[in-house]
Amino acid sequence: MATIDEFKDKPIDEVIKELQTDLNKGLSEEEVKERLKKYGLNEIPEKEEPLWHRIFRRFWGPIPWMIEIAAILSAAVQKWEDFTIIMILLFVNAGVDFWQEHKALSALKVLKEKLAKKSIVLRDGVWKEVDARYIVPGDIIKLKIGDIIPADVKLVQGDFILVDQSALTGESLPVTKKVGDIAYANSIVKQGEMIAVAVATGLNTYFGKTVKLVAKAEREQRSHFQEMVIKVGNFLIVLTLIIVALMILFELNRGADWKELLRFALVLTVASIPVALPAVLTVTMAIGALYLAKRQVIVSRLASIEELAGVDVLCSDKTGTLTKNQMTISVPFTVDGYKSEDLMFYAALASKEENKDPIEIPIFEWLKKHGLYEKTRQCIQKKFIPFDPVRKRTEALVECDGKEIVVTKGAPQVIIELCDSSEFDKNVAYQRVEEFAENGFRTLGVAFKNPDEEKFHFVGLIPLFDPPREDSKPAIQEARKYGVEVKMVTGDNIAVARYIAKLLGIGDKIYSARELRGETYEEYVILAQVITKALLQVEEGLSPEEAEKKAKKIAKLVEKELEGAKLPKGAVKRHESEIIRIIEEANGFAEVFPEDKYFIVDKLQKADHIVGMTGDGVNDAPALRKADAGIAVSNATDAARAAADLVLLAPGLMVIIKAIEIARQIFGRMEAYTIYRIAETIRVVFFMALSIMIFQFYPVTALMIILLALLNDIPILSIAYDNAKISPKPVRWDMYEINIMAFWLGVAGVISSFTLYVLLEEYWKLPQDLIQSIIFTKLVVAGHGTIYNTRVKDWFWKKPWPSPILWIATFGTRILGTIIAVYGFGLITPVGWGWALFIWGYAMVWFLFNDAVKMAILKMYWSKKFFFAPGHFTWLKKELGGEIKHSEQR
């Protein structure tokens, strides 16, 4: 089926012939039925996944398998209390994931609801109202003020319509359309009435392409968080299974009771699998989401908090995000004899305030601000001719103080030509028009005359633009401090984009999106300038300087001509690597379509950037869904909000910067817990297995392992409230660093446990049941000490200090575990307060040693002097999480 692009430049007669329709009769009902069979309904087809399948998927995959294996093993050893806890964790993870997906699926639903409901269509020579879903290519449609255009159409009859397509294309003002132009489905008719022929419906419309991109982004969406959890889970499961398997082989070879050995092995495996890891990290992000909500940021997808912490490129929409989305008057230009007050007064007389035209609103606001509004109220507008694309101006007959005058405003070139050129310098006026255009201003010319005069008297020019928000420039500077580059991505023209970028200090490398589509004409302009300069020097004998000056003027004219010219597609071909380089170097892009925004985000992701994208319109929805952190700004459309990961309730970029700060703090908590959890698994599994294989001694009982798992995992949820350091640079999961850090902290823990065992067994000759209780006490007391080693990448006493909640929770369980060990309660052999105090002192000494180990590892890692240098032990790096990436969080 054809798309709107194929009909864009075709003559109306050719379009009518190709679509086999009739402007006077429209299609017959029989023909409509045939075309519905061929093209389908004018709607977004819905292919919903069955509810049972969506639920089933929650329990299928590496993370659910990890938890389910632990549950099966718990049931196998009849530890039903442990089984219950694990099943609760499984359903909590599944429930949260299902809820997040449900919210994400609403993006497509909201887009579908945006389709027009009813339209007036010519069928069998009669105009009738039909459901928009039954419109087919070739239908003749009547468009009038207030209508939502039901399909992509070619305008064939009428004067003009003013169309608001800002939500689709990002343009800040309504666009005038006339006969021969095209209009997009779901744009809104603001003024005028025309007849059009439908050329594309359903998914083949410009709007449909946007929906397709959202669906594609949904399928391709990646999550660094899920990748990290899977890597950690796989690493710990494989490590545990290898150690436990070796332990079983050793013991069976020695003739151990296989039933008791298997029971112990199963319990040890259950305790080692990080079933609480997804839950703890999810709760940490959920609590972070509540904190963000207080800061006017609503989180739709929890994993986006972790993505936001790593964002290093923020692609920001211009209109409504960097700018106010309201036209404002810049410094006006007046000719001799007139002041700015006169210019605005005559402009207001040539306007109709009740029409709420976005071009005219700032004129009346200017008058109110300068106390001149009442002066216009004293004049009576007797006749008003609205703007139309043929005359390109408004005109009014006005009576002021009993005297009639005719006032006009509109396209500056039109107004200038209507005026008496003997009263002003026409060249100066045109020069100012050009200067305003170069800065991206929308310019209005203003003039007046007496009713009996032929020529108008030129008053001056009003430059209008959408000004930046007051907080945009400070927010961009703040973003740079945090290592985040802001790139402007807008549907507006390149002149407007460059002017705003200049005001905000974004940078001067603003390119047209045609650069990416291979439709750039920059090469042609440069070639025209070079050839012209050479010709002027040879043919006219001009000096190089004079020839250069004239050649630049001619090149500008060539550029203007090329702007409207249809260049062959892909005339300028670039390799993907070159396109990525252009996108990385650019400070922003103008004249972008939804597919361009999606394309920009996709290429940045391929270059290993974590990309944030802000937006507010339907046109932004695909890129918002594709981005690692899609951010719908305040006053965004429903479609943008549904597609985004985060929704801002307050305006401006500064809200995003504050959200990035909070996200990096949350990331710090998650990273600290992850290192802690891996280190604890290594510490417990290695110590248990090696004790059995080397000393033929079970250092703790199966019951003690279960108690240890409960005392270690439940209170650690309080890490969600910890005071974490805010990194000055983007952060991301560096699994190599995390695993190396966890490994050596785990090894240090194993050494401390073996040292204690040797002292108890060889030096003090204590009975085995008492040794088991003392070691259990040590594991409980020393366990949470590791979190104080991992929570800051500096000495443990450095700020930020632990939060009171974390302190109380972790020390509370240490005390609880100590009390259980001291008195036994029939569960274990009591150790008494003497041994308990000894263990507290022993744990403190090793805690200080562990912190020294941590600092030594960090120093070697950051100075690239680690014993696993880049390029060596490739297999190990792969197992530990991929290539070496130095963590940015210092």
N, C-alpha and C positions, 0 to 999 in steps of 0.2 A: 504494500500500500504506500502511496506517495505521502511525503511530508510537506510541510509549509515551505521549506527551503526550495523545493522544486518548482513552486508556483510564484516565488517572490518576484522574479524579473520577467515573467511571461505576460504578454498583453492579455487583456480581459477576454477578447474574442477567442483567443487560443485556449484559455482556461475553461471557458464555457463549453467549447467544442470537445476538449479532452475529457471533461467530466460528464459529457452527454446530458446536459440539462437545458432548461429554457427559462430565460429571465422573466418572461410574461406568465408562464404557467407553472413553473417549478417542476418537481418530479411527480409522477403518478403514484398512487398508493401501492400498485403492483410492483413498480420499479423500486420503491422504498423497501418492500419486503425482500426483493432479490438482493439488494445492496446490504441489507442487514445480515443476510446469510453469508455474503461475501466478506464484509468488513467487521461484522459484529456490532454489539451495542456501543453507543458512545459513552463508555464508562470505564473505570479502572477495574479489570477483572480481579476477582477475589479468590485466592487459593489458600484457604486457611488450613493450617496443620491441625489434625484432630487433637482434641483435648487429651485423650489417653496417651497419644504419642509424645505430646509436650511434657506430660507427667513422667512417662517412662524414661525420657532422655535425662531427667534429673538424677536418675539412679544408674546411668550407664556412662562410663568414662573413667579415666585414671583416678580422679579424686574420689568419686563415689566407690570405686572398686577398693581403694585403699581402706576406706571406712568400713565397707561391707565385709572385707576379709577379717578385719579386727573383730567385727561383731560375730562372725562365724566361729572364729577361734575362741572367743569368750564363751559362746554357747557350748563349744566342744569340751571346755574344761569346767563347765557348769558354774561360771561366775556371772550369775544373772544380774547382780547389781551393776557390774561393769558393762554387761550387754545392754542394759537399759540406758545407761549414760551414753554409750556409743550410738545407739539407735536415735536418741534425742538429737545428738549432734548431726547425724545423717539427715534427719527430717528438717532440722533448722537450716542446714545448708541448701537442701532441695527447695524449701519454702521460700527462702530469700531469693534464690536464683530464679525461681518461677515468677515471683512478683516483679523482679527487675525486667525479665523478658516480656511480661505482660505490658509493662509500661512502654517498652521499646516498640512493641508491635502497634501501639496506638498511633505511631508516626504515619504509617500508611493509611490507617483508618481516617485520621483527620484530613489528610490530603484528598482522599476520596470524597469526603463530605463537602469539599470546596466546589465540586462541580455544580454548574448551573442546573436548576430544577426544571424550569419551563421556558419555552421560547416561541416566538411567533414565526411560523414557517409557511411558505407558499407551496401548497399541494393541490394538484389538479386545477390550477388557476384560482384557488381560494386561499386567502390568508387564514390560518387557524393556529390556535395555541396547542403545542404538543409537548409531551415530556421530552426534555433535552436528551435523555438516553437513547431516544429513537431517531435522532438526527443522523443522517448519513452524508458522505461526500457527494456534492452536487445539489444539496438542499439550498434553496434560496431563503435567506433569513433576514428579518427586519430587526435592526439594532436601534434602540432609543435610549434616552437618558435613564440611568439607573440600572440598565440591564447588565447581567454578567454574560459575557460572550460565551456561547455554549461549545464552540469548536474553533479550530484555527480557520480563519476565513480570509477571502480576498474581497476587498470593498469594490463594488461595481457601480453603484448609483448613489447620488446625493451630494451634498456640499462638503461636509466634513463631520467628524466626531472627535471629541477630546477623550482620550482613553487613559485611565490610570492603570499602568502595568508595572508599577513600582515593586509590588510583591513578587513579580515574576522575573524582572530584569534588573532591579536595583536602582532604576532611574528615580531621581528625587522629585521630579515634576511630571504631571500628566503630559501625554504626547498627542499632538495633532495628527490625525489620519485623514487622508482624502482618497478619492477614486484611484484605484490601482495599487494602493498600499495593502499591507497585510495586517491582521490583528490576531492576537493570541487568545486561545481559550482561557477563560477564568480571569481575564482583565475586565475592568469595569468601565462602562460608558458614562462619562461625567457630563458631557454636553453634546448636543447635535443628534441627528438621526440619519441613518444610511441603510442601503440594501447591500447585503453581502452574500457570497456563495461559499458554502462549507467545502474545504479542500482536505482537511484531515480531522479524524475523530479518535476518541479513546486514547490508547497508549501511543498513537502516532502523532499526537499533538505535541506542541512545545511543552505544555504542562505534563503530558504523559511521559515525555522523556525524563522530566524531573522525578516523577514517581518511580520510573525504572531505575534511575540512579540511586534513589533512596533504598530500593529493594536490593540493588547490587551491593551497596555499602553495608547493608544489614548482613548480607551473606559473608562479606569479606572482613567484617569487623574483627580486629585482633585485640587481645587483652594481655598485656605484659604481666598482669597480676596472676591470671590463670596459668600462663606459661611458667611463672616462678613457682607457684604452688605445686604444679605437676613435677617440675624438676627437683624440688626439695623432697617431695613425697617419694618419687622414684629413687632418688639417691639414698634416702634413709631406709626404704624397704629393701633395696638390693643389698645395702651394707648389712642390715640386720639379718637377712636371710643367709647371707654368706657366713657371717660369724656364728649364727645359731646352728647352721648345717655342720660347720667344722666342730662345734662343741658336741653335737650329737654323735658324730663319727668317733671323736676321741673317747667319749664316755661309753659308747656301745662296745668299742674295742677293748675297754677295760672291764667289761662285764657288768655295767650299771643296770639297775632296774629300768627297763625301757618305758614302762608305763609312767613311772614317776618322772623320768627324764623328759618324756614327751610333754607331760603336763607342765613342767617347769619351762620347757622351751616355748610352749604355746603362750604361757603367761608373759614370758619375757618378750616375745614377738609382739603381743598385744600392747604391752607397755611402751614398746619402742616405736611402733607405727604412729606417726603424728596426727592422730585422729582429731585432735583439738586445733591443729594448725589452721585449717580453713575457717573454723568457727571464731577463733581468737582474732584473726585478721579481719574477718567480716564484721565482727562486733566493733573492732577498733575503727574501721571505716564508717560504720553506722553511727557511732558516737560522734565521729568527726563530721558526718553529714548533718547531725543535729546542731553542732556548733556553727557550721557554715550557714544553716538556715537562719540562725540568729543574726548573721552578717548579710542577710538578704540574698543568699545563694541556695537555691533548691537543687538537690542532687537527685537525678533520675536514675543513674547507673552508678552503683557504689564503686566499681573498679575505676571509674573516671577520676576519683580523688587521687589514686596512685598515679594515673596517667598525667593529671594536672601538675603533679609535683615534678614530673620529668619534662614538661613542655619546654622546648628551647626555641621554637618558632611559633608565634601567635599571628595567624592570619586574621586581620580585622576588617570587617565590612566598614565602609565609610559612613554612609547615610544613617543617622540615628545612633551610631556607635561612637565614631570619632567626631561627628558633627551633630548639630542640634536637630536636624531634619526640619528646619523652618527657614524660609528665605529671609535674608537680612540685607539692608542697603549698605553698600560700601561708600567711599567718598565720591559724591556726584560730580559731574562735569557740567558747568554752565558757560554760555557764551557771554560776551560783554553786555552789561546792562541788566543782567539777571543774577539773582542769588539762589542758593539751594532752597530757600523758603518758597520762592516763586515756582521753581521746578516742581517741588512736591505738591504745591497747591494746584497747579494746572494738571498734574498727573492724577490727583484725586478726583478732580472734576471730570476726567475722562475715564473714570472707573465707577463700578457699582458695588458698594460695600456689602450689600446683602447677598451678593453672589458668592462671597467667601473664596474668591479666586486666590490661590496661593501666591500669585505674582503681585496681586493688589493689596493683600493684607499688610505687608511690611510698609507700604506707602501710608496707609492710615495710622499704623503704629508710630511711624516717624513723626507724623503731624501731631499726634496725641502727646508724644514725648516732648516736642518742642512748643506745645501750647498753641498750635495753629488749627487744631481739629474743628473748633467752633466756627472758624472763618469759612470752612467749606460747607457747614450746615446752613449758613446764611444764603447760599446759592441754591437755585432750583434747577434740577436737571429736567429739561423739557423733552428731550429726545436722546435715546442712547442706541448706538449700533455696536453690537458685541464684536469681539475679535473673530475673524475667520481666516483660514489659510490662504485665501486669494488676496484679500486686501492687506492682511497681516498687521492690522491695527484696530483699535477701538476708536469710536468718535462720538462726541456728545454735543448737543446744543444746550447751553447753560445760561441762565439769567442770574447775574450778580449785580446787586444795587440798581436794579431797573435797566441794566445794560446786557444785551445778548452777546455771547461769544461762542465760537466753535472751538473745542479742544480735542486733541488727538494724542494717542500714545501707541507705541508698538515697535516693530522691528526698526532698529536705528537707521538702516540704509533706506528704508521706505520713507520714514519721517524726514530724513535729511533732503531727499529728492523732492518732497512736497513743499519745501521751504524756499524763501527768497534768498538766493545765494549771495546777493549783494550785502546782506546784513551780517554775515559771519563768514569765517574762513572754512570752507567745506573740507579742504584737505586736512586741517587740524582736527575737525570733527571725526573724519574717517580714521585718522591716525589713532584717536582715542578709542574708537570702536574696536580697532585691531588690538590695541593694548589690553583692553578689557577682555577680549576674546582669548588672548594668550594666557591670561590669568584664570581663565575658566569662568568668567562672570557671564551671567545672563543679562543682557543690556536692553534697556527701553529708551527710545527716543521720545521727547515730549515737545509739542508745538501748539500754537493757538492762532486764531485769526478772527476778524470781525466777519459776520455773515455775508457781507457784500464784497469781501476781499477774495481774490483768486488764490494767492499764495499764502502759506502759513508763515508765522514768525517762529523760528527755531529757538527753543529755550535751553535745552541741554540733554544730557544723558544720565540715566539712573542705572548704576551697576548693582546687580543683585547676586548674592551667593549664599550658600548654606554654611554658616560659620562653625568653626570647631567648638566643641564643648570646652568649658574653662578648665576641666580637670584632665583633658586628653593629653596635653603636652607633659604635665608632671607625671602622669601615669606611664607614658612612653619612656620617660627618663628613669622612672622607678623600675620599669621592666628591664631596662638595660642593666641596672645594678644587679638584678637577679639572673643575669645571663640569658634573658629572653629577648629575641629579636622580633619586633612588631613589623609585619608586612601589611600594607593596605591593599585590599582586594575589593574593587568596586565596579559596578556596572556603568558608572558615569564616564564621560569622555576624559581623555588623557590630560587635557588642559586643566580641568577642574581638579583631577587627582593630583597633578603636580603642584598646583597652587596650595591645596590643603596640606600635602606632604611637606611643602616648604614651611608653612606656618607652624606645623607641629614638630618639625625637626626630624621627620622620619628618614629623609634622605632624598636625593635627586634622581635616583635610578628607578624611575617609574616607567614601565613599558606597557604597550598595548597587548592585550591577550592574543592579538593576531600573531605576535612573535612566537607564541606557543603552537598556534594552529598552522603555521607555515604560510600565513597570509600577509606577512609584513611587506611594506614597500620601502623600508629604510634604504635598502641597497639601491633601489631605483632613484631615490632622491639624491643619494651621494653621487651616483653615476651622472645624473642630470647636472649637478653642480660642477663636477670635474670637466664634463664635456663643454658646458657653457663657458666656463672660465677659459678653457683652451681656445674656443672659437672667438671669444671677445678679444683675446690677446693677438690672435693671428689675423682675424678679419677686420677688426676695428682699431688695432694697434694700441689697446689700452694697457696701462701698467698693471703688473700683477695685483697690486693693492686695489685698484679701481675695478679690475675684472673680478676679483674675489667678492667685492661688495655687491656688484650687480648679479653675479652668479648666485649669491645667497638669496637675493630677492626672487630670482627666477625659480630656484629650488623650492622656495616656500610656496610659490604658485603651483608648481608640479605636485607638491605634497597635498595641497588642497584638492587638486583635480583627482589625485589617486585615492583620496578618502572616499569618494563616491564611486570609484571605478570597481568593476568586478574583476579581480585578479584570478588567474588560474589557481585552483586549489593545490597547495603544496608546492607553489612556485619556488619557495625557499625551503629546502629540506634540511633537517638537522638530525643528528644522531641523538638517541635518548640521553646519553651522557652530557651532551652539549646543552640540551633542554634543561636537565637537572642543574647544570652549572648556572644557566641564566636565571632560573628560579631562585637558587640559593643566593646569587649576587644581587638580585633585584630587591628594591625597597618596597615595591608594590606593583600592582597590575590594574589597568583600567580597561573599560569596555569588555568586561568578562560576562560570560553566560554561565548558567548553572554547571554545565559540563566542564567549563574552564576551571571553576573553583574546585570541583571534584578532582580534576586532572592535576592541579597545583598541589593539593593535599596529598594525592597518591604519589607523585614524584618526590615530594619531600620525605615521605615515609620510606620510599625506596632508598633514599640517601641516608637512612638511619636517623632521621629527625623524629622527635615526638612532637606532634603538631596539634596546636589548639586552633580552633576556628570559631569566630564569633559571627553572628548573623541575626537577622530579624524577619526575613521574608521567605516566601515559598521557594524563591530561587536559591536560598541558602541551605535548604533542607538536605539535599544530597551531600554537600560538603560537611555539614554539621554531623551527619551520621557517619561519614567516612573518617573524619578526624579522630585522633586519639582522645581529645577532649573537645566535644562540640558544645559551644556556649551560646544559648539564646539570650539576647540582651532584653532589657525591660521593654515592654510594649511590642514584643515580637508577635508575629502571627501564630495562630494555633499550630500550624504545620511545622514552623521552626521550633516551637517549644516541644512538640512531640518528638521531633527528630534529635533534639539536643540531649547531651548527658547532664548538663547543668543549665539551670534557668535563673537569670538574674532578675531580682525584683526591684533593684535600684539601678538608675542609669549610670553609664560611664565605664571607662576602662579600669578606673581605680579599684572598683569592686572586684574585678578579676585579679588584680595584683594582690589584693588582700587574701583572696581565695587561694592563690598560688602559695603565699606564705603559710597558710593553715595546712594546705595539702602537703607541703614539704615537712611540716612538723609531724603530721600523721604518718608520712612515709618513714620518718626517723623512728617512730615507735614500732612500726611493722618490721623494719629492718633489724632493730635491736632484738625483738622477740624471735625472729627467724634464726638469727645467729645463736641465741640462747637455746632454742629448741633443738637445733642440730647438735650443739655442743653437749647438751644433756643426754641426748640419745647415744652419742658416741661414748660419753662418760659411763653410762649405765651398762650398755651392751658390751663394750670392750672389757670393762672391769669384771662383770659377771662371767663372761665366756672365758676370759683368760684365767680367772681364779679357778674355775672348774677344770680347765685343760692343764694348767701348770701345777696348781696346788691341790687338785681334786677336792675342792672345798666350795660349798654353796654359800657365798657371802651374805645373801639375804634369802628369805623364804618367798614363796609365791605370793602369800598374803602381804608381805612387806612391799613387794613390787607394786601391787594394786594400790596400797595405801600411799606409796610414793607418787604414783601417777596422779592420784586424786589431789594430794597436797601440792603437787607442782603445777598442774594444769589449771585448776579452777581459779585460784587467786590471781593467776597471771593475767586474767581478763582486765585487771585494774591497770594494765599498761596502756590501755586506751585513754587513760586520763593523765598520763605522765607528761612532764615538761620536757619536750624534745627540742634539740637545737634546730634552727631554721637555716638550711644550707644557702649560701650566697649564689650557688649555681644550680642548674637543673640536675636532678638526681634520677637514677634508674637502677634497676636490679643488676648488680654486678655479682653474679653467682660464684665466680671464681674467688673473689675477695671474701665473700660471705662464707663459703665452704672452707677456705684456708684458715680464716679466723676461727670458725667454729671447731675445725679439726684440732688446732693447737690448744685451744682452751679446753676441748674435750680430753686431749692427751694429758694436759696438766692436771685435770681432774682425776684421770686414771692413775697417774703417778702418785697423787696425794692419797688416793684410796688404798693403793698397794703399800705405800709407806706406812699408813695406819695399820693395815692388816699385819704386816711384818712385825711392827711394834707389839701389837696385841698378842700375836701367836708365838713369836720367837723370844721377845723380851719379857713380857708380863705373863706369858703362859696361861692365858684365860680360857675358860671353857668355850666350846664352839657356839652354843646358843647365846651366850653373852656377847661374843664377838659379833655375831649376826646383828644383835640389837644395837650395839655401839656403831657398827657400820651403817645401819639404817638411820641412826640419829645423825651421823655425819652427812649422809646423802641428803637428808631433809634440810639440815641447817645450811650446808654449803650450796645446795641446789639453787636457791633464789639469789645467792650472792653473785652468780654468773650474770644475772640481768643487770646488776649494777656495774659489771665490767663492760657489758655490750651497749648500754644505753647512750654513752657518749664516746666519741672517738678522740678521747684525751684522758688524762688521769681522772679517776672516778670522782675526785673532790671538786673538779671544775664545774662551773655553771654550764647549762641549767641544772639545778639540783632536782632530785626526785620529788614528785608531787606527794603530798600527804597521803592521798588515797593509795598510791603504789606502796609507799612505805608501810602503812598500816596493814595492807593486805598481805604483803610478803613476810613481814616480821610476825604478823599474827599467825600465819601457818607454820612458821619456824617454831614459834612458842608452843603451838598446838601439837606439832610433831614431837617436840621435846617432852611435853607432858605425857604423851602416849608412851614414849620410850622410857621415861623415868618410872612410871607406875605400871606399865604393861597392860593393865586392864584385861588380862586373860588372853590377849592377842599375841603378845611377844614377851620375851624374858625382860623384866624391868632392869634398867641400868643404874638407877639412883642419880642423885643430883651431882655427885662428885664427877662421875664420868660425863654427865651432861655438860657441866661447866668446862671440863677439859676439851670436849668436842667444839664448844663455842670458840674457845681460844685457838684451837687447832685450825678451825675453819677460817678465822680471821687472818691468821698468818698466811694461809694458802690463797685467800682472797687477794691480799696485797701482792703475792707472787704472781697470781693470774693477771692482775692489772699490769704488772711489769712485762709479762709475756705479751699481752695485748699491745702495749706501746712499742715493744721491739718489733713485732710483726708489722704494725702500721708503718713504722719508720723504714723498715726494709722494703715494704710494698710500695710506699710512695716514692722512695728513692730508686726504685726499679733494681734493687740489689737482692731480690728474693731468690731463694735457691731453685725455684722453678722459673727460670728466665724465659721471656718470650721466645718462642721457636723451639724450646725443649719440652719433652714430655707432652707432646700434642695429645696423645690418647687420654692423659690424665686431665688436661684442661677441658677436653670435650666432656668427660664424665662429670667434672665439677661445674659445668655451666657455660662452656663456650670460650671464646677468645678473651684474653685479658682486657678488661676495661677498668681503668682506674676510677674508683668512686669519687664523685665530686663533693660528697659531704665530708668536710674536714672537721 
